[in-house]
């Protein structure tokens, strides 16, 4: 009898230890890893994305976490340098043993991350990456960018459709783009759009090194050809340099703009002020009346409180909503599939729709949004350099497509500059 009592105690003890071990594992945080630009050329946007994901983490944890476990972010600064990304994602996977991955941010950083993810069979949601998966076709990659099934073309098509609708119709085009992944994808989209719409002649197609600091010679070369349309694809530092150089040389085509990523950053908008008037630019998200969804205003209010403390972009119109939405998609996939298994998560994400602060999202080919929701804006009536002008969308109106339109295009560019 004593023998069986001892044996029973041992079994009971082992069972108890299993329960304790399981409870301990359940209490361990789910680690979500990413790299994000906190220094370097795209840091003004990277900091916004990180702030949004930190708000998402706190919101998830306030509701009990994921699968009953708290969420923890593990992140590294990739310094806006694509060469740093493969090593950082290898570290997140191999050393930090993260459970989930998000990011990185930006096309130039996402593209070199994908081969690492493929090697380890990991799933991620790249943030604001244009056509990064168009060469890999990796079925565990998803994109948080509203470009839709034709990501390259989406950064330009609306611009050229607007141009084609003007009277007299502009004909000649100059394309200027950085020699980097994002800008060249956007430039490819411009070429495709020109071919598809027809009636345009490209008189200049120039790329410049990302290290360029003086854009005056480039803008003088554009001016010498006197094109009707100037389409530019540029990251934040380039955006400032090109807009300033264009104004210095007196560039006045009939339409000017494209994919100036820097003009999506509020401090850059305030810095350039009236120099932006007339520019038609691709936007990824604005809190216009037609683009406010459940949770949008609440997120922006939380972000703006954080931004004041962190001294980052005080408005956060474009990037924080998409960063937060990436977290929402991942959370809904984990809870819906009830697993952290990477392959199962990817399968769930391919087959389900997600409700986010930027609207309902469903993924299609190459992990892009199944339906495009890209729009173009024009800067109008900007005076001085006050940030207050950008507290609403009065001075940056949506001019394409018609379903989101909040204002009319002022054409030609020279007329818009006078406003």
N, C-alpha and C positions, 0 to 999 in steps of 0.2 A: 504493500500500500504506500509505504514511504517512497519507494522507487518511482511509482506512478505520480506521486505528488510532486516530486522533484522534476520529473519529466514534464508534467503539466505546467509547472511554473516556468520552466525553460521555454516551452512553446508560447506561453502567454507573454513572456518577456520579449521573445522574438517578434511576435505579432505587434506588440506595443511599439517596439523599435521601428518596425516597418511603417506604422502609422505616424510616428514622430518624424521619420525620414521624409515621408510623403508630404507631411505638413510643412516641413522645413523647405522642401523644394517648391511647394506651392507659394511660400512666402518670399522666395527669391525673386528679385525684380526681373522682368523681361527687358533685356538690353537691346535697344534700337541704335544701330550704328550708322554713322555717315561722316563724310568729309564735306567741308563747306568753306568757302572763301571768307576768311576773317581779316586777311591782309591782302595787298595787291590790288590790281586794277578793278576787279569785280566785287571787292569787299563791301562797297556800299549796299549791294543787293544781298550778298551772302549773309550779312549781319541781320537783315530783315527776315530772311528765310529761317535762320536759326532762332530768332526771337519768336517767330510764329510756331515753330515746332516745340519750343519750350512751353508756350501757352497751351498747345495741344496736349503735351505731356501732363501738365498740371490739371487740365480739364478732364482728361481720362482718369487720372489718379483720384480726382475728387469724386468720381462716379464708381470707384472701386477697382480701377485698373483693367487689365485684360486677362481673361481667363482666371479672374480672382487674384491676379498678381500685379504689383505696382510696375509702372513703366519707368525705365531709366534711359536717358540719352547718353551715348558714348560718341564723342565727336572730336575731330581733328581739323586744324586749319590747313587747307591744301595750298594756301598762299596764292590763289588764282593761277597756279602753275599745273598744267596737265601732267607734267612729268612726275609730280608728287603723288598723283592719285592711285596708280596701281599698287604702290607700296602701302599706302594708307588703308586701302580696302583689303589687302592681304593681311595686314595687321589686325584689322577689325575682325576678320573671319578666323584667322589662325591663332592669334594671341589673345585678343579680348573675348573671343568666343561669343560674339553677339548673337542674339536670337533672330533679329530682324534687321533688314537694311532699308534705308531710304537714301535718295540722292545718288550721286552728288548733285550740286547745283551747277547749271550752265552747260551748254553743249560741249564746250572745249574740255570740260572735266568729265562729263558723263561718257563720252566716246571711249577714252582710255580705261574707264572702269568696267565696261561691259565684258571684255575678254577675261578679266579676273572673275567676274560673276559667273561666266560660262564655265570656267575651269572648276569652280566649287559648286556649281548647280544652285546658285543663290538667286533669290527674287529681290527686285528693288523697284522703286518708283523714282525715276529721274525727274528732277525739278527744273522746269524751264529749259529743256534741251530740245533743240530743233533737229528732227530727223536723225538722232544719234544712233538709232537701231536700224537704219535703212540698209546698212551693209551687212549687219550681223544676223538680222531676223531672229533674234533670241527670244524664245517664247516665255521667258520668265522676266522680261523687262517690260515696264509700263511707264508711260509718260504723263507728267503733270504739266501739260501745256495745251491750250485749246486749239491747236492747229488742225486736228482732225486727220483724215486718211491721206491727205496730200500735204505733209508738213512743210516741205520746202516751198511749194507754190503759195501756201497760205500767207507767208510773210510778205508777199508782193502782189498777189492777184487783185485784191481790193484797190490797191493804189493805182494800178494800170486800168482797172475797170472804171474808176473815177475819172482818170485822164481821158479815156476814150469817150466819155459822155459829155465832155466839155466842147464848147463852140467859141471860136474855131478849135478844131481838134488838134492837140499837139502831136507831133510826129517823131521828132528826133530825141534820142535817149542817151544819157551818160550814166554808166553804172560804176560806182566807187565802193569797194568793200575791202575790209581787212583780210589779210592772208591767214585766216584762222577758220576752224571748223564751222562755227556758227555763221559768221559773215559770208563764207563761201556757200553754205547751204542756202542762205537767204538770196544771195546773188544768183544761184542756180534757179531759185524760184522766180526771180525777176526775168531771167532769160526764158523760162518756160511760159510765163505769163505773157511776155511780149509775143512769143510765137503763137500761143493759143488765141489771144485776142486779135492779133494782126494789125497791120496799119502803122507799125512803128519801125523806125530804123535806128539801130544802135550805132552811135558815132564814137563812143569811148567805152571800154570795158577794162577798168584798171583796178588792180589790187595793190595794197601797200603793206609793208611789214608791220606787225603789231607793235614793234618798238618805235614806230614813227612818232615824233614829237612836233614837227613843223609841217602843218598841212597846207600852208599857203601855196607852195609850188603845185600841189595837186589841184587846188581850187582854181589857180590861174590857168592850168592846162584845161580844166573843164570850161572855164569862161571863154577861152580862146576859140572853142568849138561852138559856143553859143547854142547848146542843146535846149530843146523845149522842156525836157524833163530831166531832173537829176535824182537818181535813186541811190541811196547810201545805206550800207549795212555796217554798223559800228557798235563796239562796246562803249562803256561809260567814258573813259578818258578820251577816246577818239571822237565821241559825239561832241564833247565840249570844243575840242580843237577844230573840228571840221565846221561846226556852226560859226565859230568866231572867225575862221579864215574866210568862209563864204561871205560873211558880212564885211570883212575888211577889203575884199577885192570887188565888192559890189555885185555879187552874183545874183542875177534876177531871171531865172528860167520861169516858165509858166507854172511848173509844179516842182516842188522841192521837198524831199523827205525820204521815207522808206522804213528802215528798221533801225532807228537810233535808240539803242537800249538805254543810253544815258538819260534820255528825255523821259524815261519812266521813273526817274529818281527825283523826289521833291526838292532837295537842296540844289540839285543841278538845274532844275526848272527855275528856281528863284535866282540862282547865280546868273543864268543866261537872260532871264526876263524877256524883254521885248525883242531880243534877237531871234526868239523862236517863232514870232508871229508869222503865220502863213505856212509853217512846216506841217506836212501831212505825215503822220507817224503811226506805225503799227502799235497797238496796245494789247496787253494780255488780259487785263482786268481793270475796270473802273467801277466805283459805286454809283453808277448812273441808275435812275429809277428802274430801268428795264433789267438791271443786273444785280438787284438786291434779293438775296435768297434767305431762307431761315438760318440765322446765326451770323450772317455777314456783318451787320452793324455791331453786334455784340463782340465779335472778334476784333473789328477795327478799333472799338473803344478800348479793349484790353491792350491791343498792340500799341495804341497811341499813348497810353499811360506808361507802358514799358519804354517806349521810344524816348519819352521825355527824360527818363532816368538814365538810359543808356546812350543818349545823345546820337541817335541814329535817325533815319528818315522819319520825320514827325507824322506823315500822313499814312504811308504804307498802303496805298491804293492797289498797286499792281501785284507785288510779290508775296506779302504775308498771306493773303487769302489762298494763293496756290500752294504755298508751303504747308499751311494748316490743312488744306484739303488732302494733301498727300498723306498726312497722318490719319485723317479721317478714313480714307480708303483702306489703309493698312489695318486700322483698328476694326473696321467693319468686316474685312476679309478674315481676320483672326477669329473674331467672335462668330462669324457666319460659318466658317469651316471648322471651328472649334479645334484648331491645331496651329502649331508653329512649323509644321512640315512645309518646306519651301516649295516643293513641287505641287502639293495640294493647295497651297495658298495661291500659287499662280493659276492653277486650273479654276479656282473659285473666282479669281479676279477677271479671268477671261469670260466667264459665263454669267456674271451678275452685274447689275447696275448699282451705283453708289450715290447716296444723297450727301452733298457737301455744301460748304459756304459759298462755293462758286457754281452751284447748281447741280443737277443730276449728271452723272458721268457714266458712260459705258465705253469699254475699251474694244478696239478692233485690231486690224492688221498691224504687226510690229509693236503692239502695245500702245499705239496712238489712240486718241479719242475717236470713237466711231463716227462722231459728227463734229464738224468744225464749228467753232464759235469765236472766230477771229474778227476784229474790227479795226478800223482806222479812224484816227482823230485828227483835228486840226487845231493848232494853237491860234487863238483869236483875242484881240483887244488886251493883250498883256501889257501892262505899264509898270515901269520900275522893277524893283527886285524884291518886293515884299512876298513872304511866304503865304500871307493871308489870301492872296489871289488863288491859291491852289487848295483851299479848304473845301471847295466844291468843284463841280465840273463846268462852271460857267465859262472859263477861259480855255478849256480843252474839250471841244464838243465832238461827239461821235458823228462822223459824216458818211460812214459806210460800215455795214450794210443798212438798208432802210429799216429793218426790223428793230434795230437798236438806236437809230438816228436821234440825236438830240440837237442838231443844228445843221445849217447848210454850208457847203464848201464855198469859201470866198476864193474866186478865181479871176485873174491869174494871181500868182504868188506876189507880184509887185503890189497889187491892190491890197492884199491881206497884210503886207508889211506896213502899209500906211495907217492901218486902223489903230 
